[in-house]
Amino acid sequence: YAKDIDIEGLLIHDELDTIAPFRASEKVHNNWKGSRLIKTKGYGHSMHQDFVSEQVMDFLNS
């Protein structure tokens, strides 16, 4: 499905996520021309860190 997305998008995924595998986001990113993938390490599945919020705000403001 990602090959058909024609807008920019942001993926943020932790490589140590035990709920959703990181490789899934890599696959989406590799097929979505307008995507940006930010890999984190040590956040797990929860993305409540300031770094993540800052990345989302930067993306939305760009």
SULNORNOR-V203617 format. One record per pair of residues at least 12 apart in sequence whose ideal C-beta (glycine too) atoms are under 8 Angstrom apart, sorted by sequence separation. I is the first residue (numbers start at 1). GAP is how many residues later the second one is. If there is no record, write none. Layout:
i: (I | I)
gap: (GAP | GAP)
//
This chain:
i: (13 | 25 | 40 | 11 | 11 | 22 | 38 | 11 | 9 | 36 | 11 | 13 | 15 | 2 | 9 | 10 | 11 | 12 | 13 | 14 | 15 | 16 | 20 | 2 | 8 | 9 | 10 | 11 | 12 | 13 | 14 | 15 | 16 | 17 | 18 | 19 | 2 | 5 | 6 | 7 | 8 | 9 | 11 | 13 | 14 | 16 | 17 | 18 | 3 | 5 | 6 | 8 | 10 | 12 | 14 | 16 | 17 | 2 | 3 | 5 | 14 | 2 | 5 | 14 | 14 | 2 | 14 | 12 | 12 | 12 | 12 | 10 | 10 | 10)
gap: (12 | 12 | 12 | 14 | 17 | 17 | 17 | 18 | 23 | 23 | 24 | 24 | 24 | 25 | 25 | 25 | 25 | 25 | 25 | 25 | 25 | 25 | 25 | 26 | 26 | 26 | 26 | 26 | 26 | 26 | 26 | 26 | 26 | 26 | 26 | 26 | 27 | 27 | 27 | 27 | 27 | 27 | 27 | 27 | 27 | 27 | 27 | 27 | 28 | 28 | 28 | 28 | 28 | 28 | 28 | 28 | 28 | 29 | 29 | 29 | 29 | 30 | 30 | 30 | 31 | 33 | 33 | 35 | 40 | 43 | 44 | 45 | 46 | 49)
//
